[in-house]
Amino acid sequence: MSNENVCILLPTLNEEATIGQVIRDFRSEGFDNILVIDGNSKDKTREIAEAEGARVVVQTGKGKGQAIKQSFELIEEDYVVMADGDGTNLAKDVHAVLGPVLEGKADHVMGNRLVDYEEGAFTRLNLFGNKVINKMFGMAYGVWLEDILTGYRAFNKKAIKSFELTKMGFEVESEITIESVKKDLRIEEVPTTYLARHSEGATKLNPLKDGWRIGSTIYKMAKLHNPMFYFGIIGGAFILAGILVGSFVVVQWFQGVTRIPMTILTTLLVVAGFQMFIFGMLSDLMVTLHRENMRMLRKITEIAEKDDD
């Protein structure tokens, strides 16, 4: 297979310090079909990318998520490798990331940055946040991955055309991973090297703000995949609040003070908590049945397509 059937996708925003070298590195690995989707950079990112022979498209909206969604609609090649334009990914790792997709073993491959990273590539807060988010993802979706926020990924055409992306910011990496799980795509992780950012390239990621958005995305999207997780957290919060209020009521009662309104509040909180668990169980049953029906429908469709061929 010619590498012309592989599109290297590089989302960028003010990456003039690194984009030229990134493009040259991928070219040296044998990949000339490079698409730079630029978020209206204020520097010379686009000019440098064009001078290096890349196809440059200016995104119509804002945010990395919107850029990736727009790119997936434009790309017609059978295989896509997505990497960061800030020089933090090694181009030579492209073969490891792309390999399982080309071999038909996976629909979506993720480069695990946490296996081998350069000193200074992550802050302690970044590492802690990544671990928390990965654990949360595993609990919510039942698929335990090491690095769901990686920007180094490979896809086949089936994968990118099946994604229904709605997130506009850095949450898009988690959304892509969630979509892959929901669509029963074959996912693999491979180790990659992660480098520290160039001294002239400031990060666009706000660890606290974007970390909250990513966590919220994982939690909210679990409502349609793992309702027990979604409603269970709400129910647990209600019951915990009821226990705290109830403990205060009991202590006051032993001191000879009766708190009737707070007793009623305790009862309501605990009952509401158990109701949330019941909603979760019923919703989980419905989602499980729907998932099985969709799997059967996909199998029937695949068989019909094979018969047509």
Buried (B, 14 or more C-beta within 10 A) or exposed (E): EEBEEBBBBBBBBBBBBBBBBBBEBBBEBEBBBBBBBBBEBEBBBBBBBBEBEBEBBEBEEEBBBBBBBBBBEEBEBBBBBBBBBBBBBBBEBBBBBBBBBBEEEBBBBBBBBBBBBEEEBBEEEBEEBBEEBBEBBBBBBEEEBBBBBBBBBBBBBEBBEBBEBEBBBBBBBBBBBBBBBBBEBBBBBBBBBBBEBBEEBEEBBEBEEBBEBBBEBBBEBBBEBBBBBBBBBBBEBBBEBBBEBBEEBEEBEEEEEEBEEBBEBBEEBBEBBEBBBEBBEEBBEEBEEEEEEEEEEEEEEEEEEEEEE
